[in-house]
């Protein structure tokens, strides 16, 4: 367990990072979440007709899981996020809540990536300058700098207000009942212009009923000012939700997106390690208790016993 501290800290970052981006983004968004009008149309001029309608029509049928998976796969594979956003804007503007959410995901990635790697004291760095800066600090992440630049530079160069627009799309998807959007929306900290704790808990209560493994994982990143489980620690309970999500089919494999992200902060990561391996290494002797807690969580989800889970 010599290096468990590294990965424990990295795992804890996941629960805290949502609070960080929300605070940084909302500080510039000036109550963007209060907006109840149409979705942003500046990226695609073709949505002018939707912009005049304060309540864009919903699709006749709910978005299928296959369509959602297609959007997720397309986002992972997209070399240019501006083109990805444009490809979904018409569907999103017509009320496709999955499309709205994945536009949010693309904008959020670029907003966060450019703020993290390319903005220094109000100055926009070139790719070469960003690579030089990143090579001087740990964890060295020059590959991700190149990836962010490749995916996002054309989107950023359009001058879109990414921080504001991403929250507008998220709000639309959440209000439309898209479970992943609801649980991400619930991760924003309580502010005068954001959901209260009770409102955020209500969003999670709706989202968890989907039993979506990714929703279950994101619940582990959602701080709701809840008391810890009996005899448990609040900073370890999120690990049990991660394990519950893995058991339900969330991608926890070695080299999965979440494992790559965590291993940015742990130089001892091995190529064969899964998320379960990382949790086991971080929790040490507490791992059996976390496994038991994860099994209990999944039993309650399967039984629809939302009250036992606090929802």
C-alpha positions, 0 to 999 in steps of 0.5 A, spaced: 500 500 500 506 504 499 503 508 493 495 508 495 496 515 497 497 517 490 491 514 487 486 515 493 488 523 492 486 522 485 480 518 486 478 524 491 479 529 485 473 526 482 468 528 487 471 535 488 473 537 481 465 538 479 465 543 484 471 546 481 469 547 474 462 549 476 465 555 480 469 557 475 465 557 469 459 560 473 463 565 475 463 568 468 456 565 466 452 570 470 446 566 472 446 563 465 442 557 469 436 562 470 435 562 462 429 559 460 428 561 453 431 557 447 437 553 446 443 557 444 443 558 436 450 561 435 453 555 432 449 553 427 445 559 423 440 554 421 436 554 428 433 561 427 426 558 427 427 554 433 430 561 437 423 564 436 420 558 440 421 559 447 419 551 448 422 547 443 418 541 441 420 535 444 421 529 439 415 524 438 419 518 441 424 518 447 431 518 445 433 511 445 439 508 448 441 506 442 441 513 439 444 515 446 450 510 445 451 513 438 452 520 440 457 518 446 461 514 441 461 519 436 463 524 441 469 519 443 471 519 436 470 526 433 477 529 431 473 536 431 468 538 436 466 544 432 463 539 427 460 534 432 456 540 435 454 542 429 452 535 427 447 535 433 445 542 433 438 541 429 436 535 433 438 538 440 434 544 438 428 540 436 428 537 443 432 531 443 435 531 450 441 526 449 443 531 443 443 537 448 447 533 453 452 531 448 453 538 446 454 540 453 459 534 454 463 537 448 463 544 450 464 542 457 471 539 455 473 544 450 472 550 456 475 546 461 481 544 457 482 551 454 482 554 461 486 548 464 492 548 458 491 554 454 489 560 458 495 563 463 493 570 466 488 572 461 493 570 455 491 565 450 497 560 449 499 557 442 500 550 442 507 550 442 507 555 449 502 550 452 506 544 451 512 547 453 509 550 460 506 543 461 512 539 460 515 543 466 510 540 471 507 534 474 503 530 472 506 531 465 500 531 460 503 533 453 498 528 450 492 531 453 494 538 451 495 536 444 488 532 444 485 538 447 488 543 441 486 538 436 479 537 438 477 544 440 481 549 437 476 551 431 471 551 436 474 556 441 476 560 435 469 561 433 468 566 439 463 562 442 461 563 450 463 556 452 462 557 459 455 560 458 452 555 452 454 549 456 450 550 462 444 552 457 444 546 453 445 542 460 439 545 463 435 544 457 437 536 457 436 536 465 429 539 464 427 535 459 428 529 463 435 526 461 438 522 466 445 523 465 444 531 465 440 531 471 445 528 475 451 532 472 446 538 473 445 536 481 453 536 481 453 544 481 454 547 488 448 551 491 449 558 489 443 563 489 442 562 481 443 554 482 439 548 485 438 548 492 441 541 496 433 539 496 433 541 488 439 537 487 437 531 491 430 531 487 434 531 480 439 525 483 432 521 485 429 522 478 436 520 475 437 514 479 431 511 477 434 510 470 439 505 473 444 507 468 451 505 470 454 512 468 448 515 472 450 510 478 458 512 477 456 520 477 452 519 483 459 518 486 461 524 484 455 528 487 456 531 493 449 532 497 451 534 504 448 527 506 450 524 512 455 518 511 452 511 511 452 508 518 459 506 520 462 509 514 466 515 512 463 520 507 470 520 503 470 513 502 462 512 500 463 515 493 468 509 492 462 504 493 458 508 488 464 507 483 464 499 484 457 499 484 457 502 477 462 497 475 458 491 477 452 494 473 456 495 466 460 502 467 466 502 463 471 500 468 476 496 464 484 498 464 485 503 459 478 506 459 477 513 459 476 514 467 482 510 468 486 514 464 484 520 467 485 517 474 492 515 472 494 522 470 495 523 478 498 516 479 505 514 476 505 507 479 499 505 475 500 499 471 497 498 464 493 492 466 489 495 472 482 497 472 478 502 476 476 496 481 484 495 482 485 502 483 479 502 488 482 496 491 489 499 492 486 506 494 482 503 500 487 497 502 484 493 508 477 497 507 476 494 500 471 488 503 467 493 506 466 498 500 465 491 496 459 490 501 456 497 500 456 497 493 453 490 493 448 493 498 447 499 493 445 495 487 441 490 491 437 497 493 437 499 486 434 493 483 429 493 488 427 500 487 428 501 494 430 509 493 428 511 500 433 506 503 438 510 498 436 516 501 432 518 494 
